[in-house]
Amino acid sequence: MFKQILHKVLSINLACLLFITTASFAIQKHYCHDNLMDVSVFAFQEDEGCVDELRFESCHNTTETVKCCIDKVDVYNGQDMIQDHLDYDLSKVQKIFFTAFVYVHLNLFEDVTDKQITEVLYTAPSFNVDRQVLHQVFLI
């Protein structure tokens, strides 16, 4: 029972780890006048309530239009390729040794209570025959 639950938990954790390492996502940040106004993950937000343009007079006495809002997008790329095999080249003898080693150590600490104890169920034979007479061995 415990092994099955542990196996399921480890399988789910490995699947989540695989998903996280291969997933790509983008974080979009919206700055207005150097202040962070909005952050979104996976979706692009719309400008709401932010004045897009700011008019000011430059030193040449002309009016210039400057954008006060800045959108910054950080893209995190996941892993593209996944190895589906091991790069180890083991010989047949090494594979047999490894298999035997793992088998021995997994079964080293078996629970003794699960096995049937046959001495409790075994009844001793009844001796109805006199052995001294049967073999004709007498003390003189």
N, C-alpha and C positions, 0 to 999 in steps of 0.2 A: 504494500500500500504506500509506504513512504517513498520507495523507489519510483513508483509511478508518478506521484505528485512532484517529486524532485525532477524527474525527467521532463514533465510538462512545463514546469517553471523555467528550467534551463532552456528548453526549446523556444519558449516565448521570448526569453531574454536575448537569445541569439538572433532570432528573427527581427526583434526591435533594433539590435545593434547593427545588423545588416542593412536595415531600412535607413537608419540614421546616417551611416557612413556613405550610402550611395545617393541620398536625397540632396537635391540642390534647392536653394531658396534665396529670395531676395528681400532685403530690408530697405524700405524707402523712408527717408527722413525729410520732413518739410520744415525749413527754417524761414522765419520771417523776422527781418531786422536782427539777424544773428541770434535769435531765440528759437529753440526747438519747439515747434508748435504741434507736430503730429508725427507718429511713427506707425508704420504698417508692415506687416509681414505677409507675403504671398499676394497681396492685393495693392492696387494703386489707389490712393485717396484723392479726393477732389479738393480744390481750394475753396474754403468756405470762410467768409468773413475776413479775408486778408486783402489788403489793398495791394494790387499788383504793381503799380507804378508810383514813383515818388518824383515829384518835380522840384528841382532846386536850381538856383542861379549859380552858374560857375563864375570863375574869375573874369571871364570875357563878356560878362553881362548878357549871356544868352541862356535861355531856359533849356535844360536837358531832361530827358526822361530816363530814369534808371529803375530797373527792376529791384524791388526790395526782397522778393521771395526767392529762395534757392531750394531746389529739390535735389537731394543727394541719394543715390541708390547704391547700396552695397550688395554685391552678388556673391554668394558662396557656392562654389561648384563642388559637387560630391565626387566620389570616386567613380570613374567611368568603367574600369575593368575589374572583374572579380576573378580570382583564381579558383578554378573548380577542381584542381588536383594538387597533390603535394609534389614538391620538387625533389623528394628523396628517392634515390635509387637504392632500394634494399635488395640484397640477395635473398635467395630462398631460405638459406640457413638463418639469416638475420630475422626474416619474417617468422619463421618457426620459433626461434628463441624468444622474440618479443611476444608472440601469442602465448607461449607457455608461461612466460614470466607474468604476464597480466592475468592469465587464468589462475595461476597458483596464488598470487597475491589477492585476487578478488575472493577466492574461496578459502583463504587462510583463516578468516575469522567468521566461520559459519556459526549459526546459532544452534546449539546442541539440543535445545528443548523441542525443536521441530521434528527431530528424528524419533522413531519409535524405539523404546528400550525393550528388547526381546526377552531379557532375563526376568522381567516382572510377569510376563505372560507364559513363561515356560514352567511346566510342572514336572517335578522330578518323577522318575519311574518308580513304581512300587516294587519292592523286593519281597516276593512271597516265597521265594525258594531259599532253603538253607544252603549256603555256599559250601560250608565245610562238608556236608554230606554229598553235595553234588560233585565236588572235586575229590572227595575222599581224603581230606587233609585233616588229621586229628593230632592233638597234642598228647604226647606220651609222657 
